[in-house]
């Protein structure tokens, strides 16, 4: 037999089981039975509910170093309710996304930073009432001494106001937190 015919025959034989498997998955494991996808329920913790309360559009007016900074924030649910997407300055040159999501019984925040790294922060005990705190756990694209986020404290003031204190570390030194004062857009 020619090598081309052998390859074609081998490919056809290999594809038959794959095609049969795909067909079974589409039809259910047995003929007539629907296939089941099991989902883990979204966490039902006070912290998760507080984070969910932020869903919406926000505006920040912060003064830092004598300069006024304005920024926007959009918070929305995604992943079938399994994650909260937090988008700072959407469409701007320094847009950043933080994904809040459960990992077993704890909450994580993966921050996709304008510094081109992705620190993961893990929820810790909050320093005060009406606060949720996260601290650096690990990350990607972070070398020794590289600047990256190491902390976040969200303070819930009321339904239309919250503060976010973001802490950055550079060359092993933690810098003072930058605090954003958000008001819900009406």
trRosetta pair geometry for C-beta under 8 A, 3 or more apart (Angstrom, degrees):
i j d omega theta_ij theta_ji phi_ij phi_ji
1 5 5.1 -115 180 81 102 121
1 6 5.2 119 114 -59 123 93
1 9 8.0 -30 173 5 153 142
2 5 4.7 88 62 8 87 103
2 6 7.0 -153 93 -8 44 87
3 6 5.5 -56 -147 37 35 114
3 7 6.3 35 157 -20 68 104
4 7 5.9 -52 -149 35 30 110
4 8 6.4 29 153 -17 64 107
5 8 5.7 -55 -147 38 32 112
5 9 6.2 32 155 -19 66 107
6 9 5.9 -56 -146 37 28 109
6 10 6.2 29 155 -19 64 108
7 10 5.7 -56 -146 38 29 112
7 11 6.2 31 156 -20 65 107
8 11 5.8 -54 -147 36 29 112
8 12 6.4 30 154 -20 63 106
9 12 5.8 -54 -149 35 31 112
9 13 6.4 29 154 -17 64 106
10 13 5.9 -56 -149 37 30 110
10 14 6.3 28 153 -18 65 109
11 14 5.7 -57 -146 38 30 110
11 15 6.2 26 157 -20 65 110
12 15 5.9 -58 -145 35 28 109
12 16 7.0 43 155 -36 61 96
13 16 6.1 -41 -158 9 33 116
14 17 7.3 -61 -172 34 37 97
14 18 7.0 24 145 -8 68 116
15 18 5.4 -65 -149 46 45 112
15 19 5.7 47 155 -25 78 107
16 19 5.9 -55 -144 36 26 110
16 20 6.4 26 156 -18 62 108
17 20 5.5 -56 -146 39 33 113
17 21 6.2 36 155 -23 67 105
18 21 5.7 -52 -147 34 31 112
18 22 6.4 30 154 -18 64 105
19 22 5.8 -54 -147 37 31 110
19 23 6.3 31 154 -19 64 108
20 23 5.7 -56 -148 37 30 112
20 24 6.4 31 153 -20 64 105
21 24 5.8 -55 -150 35 30 111
21 25 6.4 30 153 -20 64 105
22 25 5.7 -53 -149 35 32 112
22 26 6.4 30 154 -18 65 106
23 26 5.8 -55 -148 36 31 110
23 27 6.2 10 158 -1 66 114
24 27 6.0 -70 -142 50 28 97
24 28 7.4 -75 177 84 61 33
24 29 6.3 37 166 -131 105 35
25 35 5.8 26 -167 -73 55 160
26 35 7.6 -70 -116 -6 5 131
27 31 6.4 -15 144 -121 132 50
27 32 7.6 6 168 -25 100 24
27 33 7.9 74 138 58 72 58
27 35 7.7 90 83 -32 28 99
28 31 7.4 122 70 -127 103 8
28 32 6.7 -67 57 81 140 27
28 33 3.6 -171 150 90 143 66
28 34 4.9 -102 -83 -108 120 5
28 35 4.8 -162 -109 -48 52 63
29 33 6.0 -34 49 84 71 128
29 35 6.4 110 -30 -103 72 81
30 33 4.5 55 58 11 85 125
39 80 7.1 -98 -140 124 144 146
39 82 7.9 -128 -170 -66 108 126
40 82 7.5 80 74 -119 90 122
41 44 7.2 -14 134 -27 119 102
42 48 6.9 161 156 172 94 146
42 81 4.9 -80 -54 135 142 101
42 82 5.8 -143 -93 -99 88 51
42 102 7.3 154 -156 -4 53 132
43 48 4.3 168 88 -49 106 157
43 102 4.5 144 -34 -79 120 141
43 105 7.9 120 -119 -141 122 41
43 107 7.2 -108 31 -77 164 95
44 48 6.9 -94 -106 62 12 136
44 49 7.7 36 -160 -49 49 104
45 48 4.6 95 54 6 83 102
45 49 7.0 -151 91 -4 44 87
45 107 7.7 -133 61 -43 142 115
46 49 5.7 -59 -149 40 33 111
46 50 6.3 37 152 -23 67 104
47 50 5.6 -51 -149 33 32 113
47 51 6.5 31 153 -16 64 103
47 107 6.0 -130 116 -7 131 147
47 123 6.5 70 165 -144 163 152
47 132 5.1 116 -144 -113 101 124
48 51 5.8 -54 -151 37 32 110
48 52 6.3 35 150 -21 65 106
48 102 7.2 -11 -92 -65 129 107
48 107 6.7 -179 -75 -84 82 130
49 52 5.5 -51 -145 36 34 115
49 53 6.6 45 151 -31 62 99
50 53 5.6 -48 -156 21 34 117
50 54 7.7 39 147 -24 58 96
50 132 6.0 168 90 -37 138 128
50 154 7.8 151 134 104 118 125
50 156 5.7 -103 -160 -53 114 149
51 54 6.0 -49 -170 17 42 115
51 84 5.3 -163 146 15 116 171
51 100 5.4 -125 -171 118 152 163
51 107 7.6 167 -22 -156 152 155
51 132 6.9 -40 -60 29 93 171
51 154 7.7 90 -96 73 77 163
52 55 6.1 -12 -177 -21 54 109
52 77 7.1 23 -130 -76 88 110
52 84 6.7 -131 -86 -90 56 131
53 156 7.3 48 82 -130 136 132
53 159 7.1 -104 177 -130 116 70
54 58 7.6 -27 -170 -44 91 135
54 75 4.3 -16 124 97 96 171
54 84 7.5 76 64 -178 109 137
54 86 7.6 7 116 -104 138 103
54 154 7.9 -60 -65 -171 145 145
54 162 6.6 -56 -104 22 106 157
55 75 5.1 -123 -105 108 34 95
55 76 5.8 77 -141 -110 90 41
55 77 6.1 -19 -102 -26 132 86
55 84 7.5 -113 -75 -139 87 104
56 74 7.8 -122 118 -145 27 56
56 75 6.2 6 40 55 48 94
56 184 5.7 13 114 -143 141 106
56 185 7.3 -167 154 43 101 83
57 72 7.2 -26 -167 -169 87 104
57 73 7.4 146 -163 83 42 58
57 74 5.7 -16 -105 -104 67 75
57 184 7.1 96 79 -163 57 64
57 185 4.2 -34 104 33 106 126
58 72 6.8 141 81 -167 60 55
58 73 3.9 -14 63 62 112 104
58 74 7.4 -168 22 -74 79 30
58 75 7.1 39 -8 -5 116 102
58 162 7.9 -56 -126 46 146 96
58 182 4.1 5 177 -170 131 119
58 183 6.7 146 -157 71 77 32
58 184 5.8 -51 -101 -102 73 45
58 185 6.5 -148 -94 -16 17 85
59 70 7.3 -18 -173 -164 89 93
59 71 7.8 157 -159 84 47 43
59 72 6.1 -26 -104 -108 58 67
59 73 7.7 -147 -59 23 19 82
59 182 6.9 137 66 -150 33 66
59 183 5.5 -28 63 63 87 86
59 185 5.6 96 -22 -71 103 89
60 69 7.3 -12 117 110 106 87
60 70 6.6 154 85 -155 66 44
60 71 4.5 -7 56 58 117 85
60 72 7.3 -156 15 -76 86 20
60 73 6.6 70 -26 -17 109 109
60 180 4.6 -34 -136 -170 146 99
60 181 6.1 129 -145 64 80 50
60 182 5.1 -42 -80 -89 86 66
60 183 7.7 155 -86 15 38 70
61 68 6.6 -15 -169 -167 83 104
61 69 7.6 157 -155 81 37 50
61 70 5.6 -8 -101 -102 67 78
61 181 6.7 -45 62 72 61 104
61 183 7.9 -5 11 9 95 113
62 68 7.3 148 83 -156 41 54
62 69 4.8 -20 67 62 91 100
62 70 7.9 170 24 -81 68 31
62 71 7.5 -8 13 14 110 105
62 178 7.6 70 159 176 157 89
62 179 6.8 173 -133 92 127 63
62 180 5.6 -79 -54 -118 138 53
62 181 5.9 145 -85 18 82 87
63 66 7.2 -1 178 -129 100 11
63 67 6.9 165 -153 81 64 32
63 68 5.3 -33 -97 -95 77 62
63 69 7.3 167 -93 15 25 77
64 67 6.2 -30 70 62 64 82
64 69 6.0 -2 20 -2 106 125
64 178 6.4 -3 -104 -136 151 94
71 88 6.2 5 164 -172 129 91
71 89 5.1 -61 -153 -68 99 95
71 92 7.9 -93 -135 13 85 163
71 180 6.8 -60 59 -135 127 126
72 88 7.4 150 84 -161 53 46
72 89 5.9 118 48 -94 77 40
72 90 6.4 -66 92 22 118 86
73 86 6.9 -16 -166 -170 102 80
73 87 7.0 150 -157 79 51 52
73 88 5.6 -17 -102 -104 79 63
73 180 7.6 113 -48 143 134 145
73 182 5.7 -37 29 -119 141 135
74 85 7.9 -3 109 111 89 94
74 86 7.9 166 85 -154 50 35
74 87 4.6 -8 58 58 94 106
74 90 5.6 9 9 -31 123 137
75 84 6.5 3 -171 177 94 102
75 85 7.1 166 -151 86 46 54
75 86 5.3 -1 -107 -107 85 69
75 87 7.6 -171 -75 22 39 69
76 84 7.4 170 88 -156 28 62
76 85 5.3 -14 63 59 78 100
76 87 7.9 -3 16 4 96 108
77 81 5.5 0 179 -107 130 53
77 83 7.4 132 -162 81 56 49
77 84 6.1 -40 -102 -104 55 65
77 85 7.6 131 -138 15 5 84
78 82 7.9 -59 98 57 55 67
78 83 5.2 -35 72 78 85 98
78 84 7.4 139 22 -114 80 17
78 85 4.9 41 -2 -20 128 118
79 82 4.1 -81 119 57 114 94
79 83 4.1 61 26 18 135 104
79 101 7.5 14 54 -109 159 120
82 101 6.4 34 144 -138 78 101
82 102 7.4 -93 -168 29 77 96
83 99 5.4 -11 -175 -170 124 99
83 100 6.6 150 -163 76 66 52
83 101 4.3 -24 -108 -85 88 104
84 99 7.2 148 73 -159 50 49
84 100 4.2 -10 56 57 104 107
84 101 7.4 -172 22 -65 67 58
85 97 6.4 -27 -163 -161 90 105
85 98 7.9 145 -159 77 43 48
85 99 6.0 -17 -103 -105 64 74
86 97 6.9 136 75 -162 57 52
86 98 4.2 -20 64 63 114 94
86 99 7.4 -165 22 -75 81 26
86 100 6.6 61 -17 -14 116 102
87 90 4.8 45 139 -74 123 100
87 95 6.8 -8 -173 -167 90 99
87 96 7.6 166 -152 85 47 43
87 97 5.3 -14 -102 -104 72 79
88 94 7.8 -42 112 117 104 85
88 95 6.7 164 85 -152 62 48
88 96 4.7 0 52 57 111 89
88 97 7.7 -157 20 -74 73 33
88 98 7.7 45 -13 -3 103 99
89 92 3.8 -58 163 37 106 134
89 94 5.7 26 84 80 153 79
89 95 5.1 -138 95 -94 84 57
89 96 7.1 50 43 16 99 74
90 95 5.7 65 -118 -126 28 119
91 95 6.3 109 14 -70 19 134
92 95 5.2 143 56 -54 70 80
94 114 4.4 -12 -151 -93 78 156
95 114 7.4 131 60 -79 35 101
96 111 6.8 9 171 -175 115 87
96 112 6.2 177 -161 86 67 67
96 113 5.7 9 -131 -122 121 39
96 114 5.5 -80 -70 -31 105 85
97 111 7.7 168 93 -153 45 45
97 112 4.5 9 59 46 87 117
98 109 5.4 4 180 -177 111 101
98 110 6.9 165 -155 81 58 42
98 111 4.6 -14 -104 -103 93 71
98 112 7.2 -160 -76 19 41 69
98 152 7.8 97 -145 -85 160 167
99 109 7.1 161 78 -154 43 50
99 110 4.9 -7 55 55 96 96
99 112 7.7 50 -9 -15 95 102
100 107 6.2 3 -172 -179 93 112
100 108 7.3 169 -149 88 48 46
100 109 5.1 -17 -96 -100 72 80
101 107 7.2 159 84 -153 25 70
101 108 5.8 -21 66 62 74 90
101 110 7.4 -9 23 4 109 102
102 105 7.7 -12 -166 -117 107 8
102 106 7.2 144 -155 83 66 36
102 107 5.8 -52 -100 -100 56 62
102 108 7.5 109 -151 16 11 81
103 106 5.7 -22 66 71 86 86
103 107 7.4 129 18 -127 78 15
103 108 4.9 44 -10 -16 121 120
106 122 6.1 10 151 -164 136 97
106 123 5.6 -168 -172 46 89 103
107 122 7.6 139 85 -159 52 52
107 123 4.2 57 59 -25 91 133
107 132 7.9 -19 71 -174 147 127
107 134 7.7 -88 102 -93 98 107
108 120 5.7 -15 -170 -172 116 102
108 121 6.9 144 -163 76 61 49
108 122 5.7 -30 -106 -101 74 62
108 123 7.4 -106 -72 -13 31 82
108 134 8.0 98 -152 -138 35 123
108 137 7.2 -59 -128 15 102 151
109 120 7.2 152 78 -160 47 53
109 121 4.4 -15 61 61 100 102
109 122 7.9 -159 22 -69 75 20
109 123 7.8 101 -14 -57 97 74
109 134 4.9 -15 21 -137 128 168
109 152 6.3 -58 80 42 161 147
110 118 6.1 9 -178 178 94 100
110 119 7.7 179 -149 95 51 40
110 120 5.1 -21 -100 -104 74 80
110 121 7.8 -173 -78 22 29 69
111 118 6.7 172 78 -153 52 51
111 119 5.3 -3 51 62 107 83
111 120 7.7 -179 15 -89 74 30
111 121 6.7 41 -15 -5 112 109
111 149 5.2 -17 79 48 160 147
111 152 7.8 157 -64 -44 136 137
112 118 5.6 -7 -101 -108 59 93
113 116 6.9 -65 89 8 84 20
113 117 5.5 -6 51 61 120 67
113 118 6.8 -168 11 -86 87 39
113 119 6.8 39 -24 12 130 92
113 148 6.8 179 18 -138 166 71
113 149 6.1 -176 -84 -10 135 110
115 146 7.8 134 157 165 125 99
115 147 5.6 -125 -142 96 148 99
115 148 6.3 -158 90 -97 149 58
116 141 6.1 -102 132 146 76 147
117 139 5.9 55 159 151 106 129
117 140 6.6 -176 -163 90 73 54
117 141 4.1 -153 -115 92 75 100
117 142 4.9 86 -162 -67 143 81
117 146 6.6 120 -55 138 155 134
117 148 5.2 -66 87 -104 143 112
118 139 5.5 175 92 -163 54 91
118 140 4.7 6 55 50 107 94
118 141 6.2 78 13 32 80 106
119 136 5.8 -56 -172 -124 124 93
119 138 7.7 -180 -151 107 61 27
119 139 3.8 -48 -107 -86 48 141
119 142 6.6 66 -80 -57 82 146
119 148 4.7 132 -54 168 125 117
119 149 4.8 -156 49 63 144 85
119 150 7.0 -100 -168 -80 159 43
120 136 7.7 96 78 -154 49 54
120 137 4.8 -52 102 59 94 108
120 138 5.4 3 48 64 111 66
120 139 5.5 -179 6 -82 70 66
121 134 3.6 72 140 152 121 117
121 135 6.1 153 -157 68 89 15
121 136 5.8 -47 -103 -85 75 36
121 137 6.2 150 -129 -2 19 91
121 149 7.0 -60 -53 119 123 109
121 150 7.7 132 -100 -174 106 25
121 151 7.1 132 -131 -114 132 26
121 152 5.8 87 132 16 171 109
122 134 6.3 157 73 -153 21 80
122 135 6.2 -33 60 62 74 71
122 136 8.0 9 16 121 80 11
122 137 4.2 83 -20 -61 108 125
123 132 6.6 -48 -133 -177 107 95
123 133 7.0 110 -155 81 61 52
123 134 5.5 -47 -89 -95 46 75
124 133 5.1 -53 65 101 86 104
124 134 6.7 133 9 -123 84 22
124 135 4.8 24 -16 2 136 115
125 133 6.9 1 95 52 32 124
126 129 7.8 109 111 -92 129 13
126 131 4.0 156 -171 93 126 93
126 132 5.8 -71 -85 -106 122 22
126 133 4.6 154 -109 -5 57 102
126 153 7.2 116 -143 -140 82 96
127 131 6.2 -35 51 93 70 156
127 133 6.1 91 -10 -60 81 146
127 153 6.5 -22 20 -126 114 141
128 131 4.9 72 66 3 75 135
128 155 7.5 8 74 -113 116 106
130 155 6.2 59 114 -163 93 67
130 156 4.6 -120 180 61 96 88
130 157 7.5 107 145 -79 142 27
131 153 5.7 -6 -169 -174 119 96
131 154 6.5 156 -154 80 63 50
131 155 5.0 -23 -97 -99 90 67
131 156 7.2 -164 -80 11 37 77
132 153 7.4 166 82 -153 44 50
132 154 4.9 -3 54 54 92 102
132 156 7.9 54 -5 -24 93 105
133 151 7.3 -18 -169 -165 91 94
133 152 7.1 164 -154 90 48 55
133 153 4.8 -10 -105 -105 83 81
133 154 7.8 -162 -75 23 40 64
134 151 6.7 159 88 -153 64 47
134 152 4.5 7 51 54 107 97
134 153 7.7 -162 25 -71 64 43
135 150 6.9 2 -160 162 63 71
135 151 5.6 -5 -110 -104 61 81
136 139 7.2 -52 -155 -27 97 114
136 148 7.4 96 -116 112 132 110
136 149 7.2 170 -82 113 100 61
136 150 4.1 -47 -32 -142 127 68
136 151 6.8 -65 -24 -54 83 59
136 169 7.6 -41 -37 5 155 134
139 142 4.5 57 89 -4 115 136
139 148 6.1 179 66 -176 168 154
141 146 7.9 -132 137 144 63 165
142 146 5.0 -159 -155 73 60 130
142 148 5.0 -12 -117 -46 124 154
143 146 4.7 97 53 -27 69 122
145 170 8.0 32 177 176 64 48
145 171 4.9 12 -160 -122 91 53
145 172 6.0 -41 -108 -27 66 89
147 168 6.2 17 -173 174 99 107
147 169 6.6 -178 -141 92 55 50
147 170 3.9 -3 -98 -103 100 85
147 171 7.4 -14 -67 -20 79 60
148 168 7.1 -174 102 -150 19 73
148 169 6.2 -13 61 57 65 89
149 152 7.0 22 172 -50 124 96
149 166 6.1 -56 -131 -172 114 100
149 167 6.9 105 -159 78 68 52
149 168 5.7 -50 -98 -99 52 67
149 169 7.8 103 -157 14 9 79
150 167 5.4 -62 68 105 83 99
150 168 6.9 122 12 -135 86 17
150 169 4.5 50 -22 -16 134 115
150 174 6.4 -88 58 -113 145 102
151 165 7.6 -21 120 113 101 89
151 166 7.3 152 89 -161 64 37
151 167 3.5 14 55 42 106 123
151 174 7.9 36 4 -147 123 123
151 177 7.1 -73 89 -97 115 110
152 164 6.6 -20 -162 -168 94 93
152 165 7.0 151 -154 80 43 58
152 166 5.6 -4 -103 -106 79 64
152 167 7.2 -142 -61 19 39 80
153 164 7.5 158 81 -155 48 45
153 165 4.5 -3 55 53 96 108
153 177 7.5 -19 28 -141 107 159
154 162 6.1 9 -176 169 91 123
154 163 7.2 165 -155 86 46 53
154 164 5.4 -12 -104 -103 74 76
154 165 7.9 -159 -72 23 31 70
155 162 6.2 169 84 -163 54 72
155 163 4.4 3 51 54 106 100
155 164 7.8 -158 21 -71 71 32
155 165 7.4 47 -11 -9 105 103
156 162 5.2 -25 -110 -111 48 106
157 161 4.0 -41 69 100 128 103
157 162 5.7 -166 10 -91 86 42
157 163 6.8 78 -37 -11 111 88
158 161 5.3 41 44 38 82 94
159 184 7.3 -34 131 -8 67 149
160 183 6.2 19 153 -160 88 69
160 184 4.2 -101 -144 25 72 114
160 186 7.9 10 -139 -70 130 93
161 181 7.5 -11 -162 -178 97 80
161 182 6.8 159 -150 89 48 62
161 183 5.6 -14 -98 -104 79 65
161 184 7.3 -100 -56 -7 42 84
162 182 5.3 -9 64 61 73 109
163 179 5.7 -5 -174 -172 112 101
163 180 6.7 158 -157 80 58 52
163 181 5.5 -20 -103 -103 87 59
163 182 7.0 175 -91 18 31 79
164 179 7.1 161 82 -152 44 53
164 180 4.7 -4 55 52 95 103
164 182 6.8 40 -3 -13 101 117
165 177 4.1 26 179 160 97 143
165 178 7.3 159 -153 76 52 36
165 179 4.7 -17 -98 -98 77 83
165 180 8.0 -165 -73 20 34 65
166 177 6.2 146 68 -159 33 83
166 178 5.2 -20 61 60 92 90
166 179 7.9 175 19 -84 66 33
166 180 7.3 32 -4 -6 106 104
167 174 6.1 3 173 -165 114 104
167 175 7.1 171 -163 68 67 68
167 176 7.9 -98 -122 159 82 20
167 177 4.6 -50 -78 -94 79 85
167 178 8.0 171 -82 17 34 66
168 174 7.6 149 88 -152 38 57
168 175 5.0 -8 73 43 87 117
168 178 7.3 24 -6 -1 110 107
169 172 6.9 -6 172 -139 108 11
169 173 6.6 166 -157 80 72 30
169 174 4.9 -37 -99 -94 86 61
169 175 7.0 -174 -96 3 30 78
170 173 6.1 -28 69 61 64 82
170 175 6.3 30 13 -33 102 116
